[in-house]
Amino acid sequence: MIIVLLGPPGAGKGTQAARIMESRNLVQLSTGDMLRAAVAAGTDVGNKAKEFMAAGKLVTDEIVIGIIADRIEEDDCRDGFLLDGFPRTIAQAEALGKLLNDKGLKVDAVIEMKVEDESLVDRIAGRYTCADCKRGYHDTYLKPQKAGVCDGCGSTDFTRRADDNRETVTARLATYHTQTAPLLPFYEAQGVLRTIDGMVGIDDVTIQINNVLSAL
Ligand code: AMP
């Protein structure tokens, strides 16, 4: 099964992807995570991507398509995967279609997580991640059961993303509307778009996603 999670920054794609990954045994492919790892490691790709990410702009199609093309060749992608943050432009969606077509595969569903812009800045500004197992949390909406201790691995080390600040979020939202939102009619025309309400609680979003996946 090949699933795309689509939605603005802060819609909850990463949170839901982690849950689906566990319950459906699908690999989560997050281009954002891969790019952050490349930046941290100081690779060529990371050095090229860094400025774009800090400005809330998209990294070039060429870079992210190359990353995904390599990644989906790996063994763990054989039974399907869940794309989180890719594609983000029509050119990326077309390239993905071609990569999959060459393997006799296709995107089974694109799940749009619909969230109002007004709620996104608060969602993003409050989020943080376990530095060890990468589990995501939020100052208000998703706290660890024991304050300061990760539920997943017990670590007490947490990080916040450099681009999760109010100025960059505004730029990322604008980028979403101009460059990524055109994917909605693109996938609707292919009959694979499923829209869910991303404004409800985290568990209720998961239920809606599971309903979509069960119906496939
Ligand atoms: P994310 O973690 O998905 O919010 O991505 C963080 C940043 O990485 C974005 O603001 C972009 O700068 C970059 N990025 C992630 N995925 C893509 C993509 N598919 N195309 C271009 N840039 C991306």
Boltz pocket constraint, residues with backbone or C-beta under 6 A from the ligand:
constraints:
  - pocket:
      binder: B
      contacts: [[A, 9], [A, 31], [A, 32], [A, 33], [A, 35], [A, 49], [A, 52], [A, 53], [A, 54], [A, 56], [A, 57], [A, 58], [A, 59], [A, 60], [A, 61], [A, 64], [A, 84], [A, 85], [A, 86], [A, 87], [A, 88], [A, 92], [A, 163], [A, 172]]
      max_distance: 6.0
